[in-house]
Amino acid sequence: MPLTGRSRSGIEWRARTPRSYRVPVRPQVSVRPRWVVALADYYARRYAALVTMSTVAANAPGVAGSGLADVAASEASLRRFLHGLPGVDQVGLEARAAALGTRSIKTTAKAYGIDLAISMIDLTTLEGADTVGKVRALCAKGRTPDPTDPTTPRVAAICVYPDMVATAKDALRGTDIQVASVATAFPAGRAALPVKLADTADAVAAGADEIDMVIDRGAFLSGRHLDVFNEIVAVKEACKRPDGSSAHLKVIFETGELQTYDNVRRVSWLAMLAGADFIKTSTGKVAVNATPPVTLLMLEAVRDFRAATGVQVGVKPAGGIRTTKDALKYLVMVNETLGDDWLTPHWFRFGASSLLNDLLMQRQKLATGRYSGPDYVTVD
Amino acid sequence: MSDTTFARLDVLKTYKLYVGGKFPRSESGRVYEVTKATSAAGAAGKREWLANVPLGTRKDARDAVLAARKAVKGWAGTTAYNRGQVLYRVAEMLQGRREQFAAEVAVSEGIGPKKAAALVDAAIDRWVWYAGWTDKVAQIAGGANPVAGPYFNLSTPEPTGVVGIVAPQAGYGHSLLGLVSVIAPAIATGNTVVVAAAAAAPLPALSLGEVLATSDVPGGVVNIISGRTADIAPTLASHQDVNALDLTGAIAADGPGAAAALEAAAADTLKRVVRPELDPFAQDWTNAPGTDRLLSFLETKTVWHPMGI
């Protein structure tokens, strides 16, 4: 066969292969469980207008199905599945994301959006220069974002490095604000697996409610999908507490380093299959962070994942979201792509620090009719 | 072979706002017509169309305040000497466009070309005069205070920050000389300004933006918005990120209580306020300005310092 493994999925190659190279598709009995067939069929119908793809394999009868884990049974099967996902229509995606950013949100809708956005913030400090005092101050701000207005909602979580978890936990006692901790050698993720697991277990033991792990981008980009998969599974295991409960696991893709939209779609499915509770765009430490198209792509992935499996996964864009206008655009995107089910802090978060100040200034403007200024919010 | 002659079509100028060192149109996309001012003698003639200028909105004013705030740190941080050099440069650029300004002043105020040229010259001279003050103002506004102990006590003037200016709308020479007389003293001491240009005579103001952009004045130090004063001035007065307010042009056109209402709005955020003249229409901007405006937008910082042994 002249093509790579991609062709064996039976999904992509027909569209791209010149007629003279076409070879008959043989149904892949052992590696295409019914679930995957159903999914491929679903995608085929969904994107029929956008991509030309074969539905022959998807309709192939008599596939012995098993569970979800079969996809990750081997490197080959996982790759076959991920590369069988339909390609992303870049122009369409970017146009859609841009179109959703043009909505005009004013007055009461804006007030509601601002309060919702504040309640969805993972207020973040991830600096080498973080001190106990700074983390405490940030927690105080998370509890009472605007001391002059007690109706201001609280943020969803405080996001810190593992060694600051205990401090944050202590400062947030008596509230329902979660403590999120980055882990697994954040932000690069370049450490041995035992180190990453110890990092995670340490944060969980210190009381972290949520763990933000980074994937091994090097492994993903060099095609070792199963390594990435297994690492997420292992970290998920390390999130378990002695009492049987488990810290929420957010998986950071660092989409700015993944090169293509296709990769973002693949890694989204990879992480969701591995058991991520949340998928998160970026660390905030590289040049390109959360962008509307990438976030839209991930929103579509969680929508399709729920349609296919019934499992709901949250989304967290992080980095580069600084203004109220940006935040409202993201909320519009969530509403239009996923609907009300995801419009709660439980399923959608903003990873941000300076965004909160802008939201507070806009909130003050709506309340008083006067434009506010940086003198009226805290300096972080 | 034909003796048909074609009249050349004029290239009309698109006047634009000057915000953050750039020339945006109004956020609203709207414009309004500016017509020729007529002298008392020629008042019988119909008002002649001059140009469409942007109808600035509250949001434009808000954007301008953001730009001005961003520029404060850099502009206030330059040395007084450097600020003076930059302002001299502005005067040089003004000199080079003398004819253009004279024409705009003449149609804006309804005066003859000779008077207009004299007003432009006066405006250039005034700009130079304020440029000279940059490194001297500390000597009249600050100094070493007498103390009864072995230490120094020094007061130094510092810029207030972002100053909202309602540009003069009346008085002889208001369109350029008056404008220069309110902008130059505020920026000479290190403030940044947002100017609501005279609604009926915005052409010299918008052209001044072009002069500032080609001088070495950093973007955002001066921001000029044309439009209805009744829209822009209250936004500046109530904006919590504006530190001082110059109400020189807040006159009867916006109702007799315009200045008082703006002053009340400014009081909410403890802004420094410069009040308009009692009779702005009688004001002659060619009169020597004095140092009042220079000293209006300053904060005094006093430090105690050990004398050493």
Interface residues (C-beta under 8 A of the other chain):
Chain A: Q364 G369 R370 Y371 S372 G373 P374 D375 Y376
Chain B: R62 V65 R69 T235 S238 H239 Q240 D241 V242 D268 T269
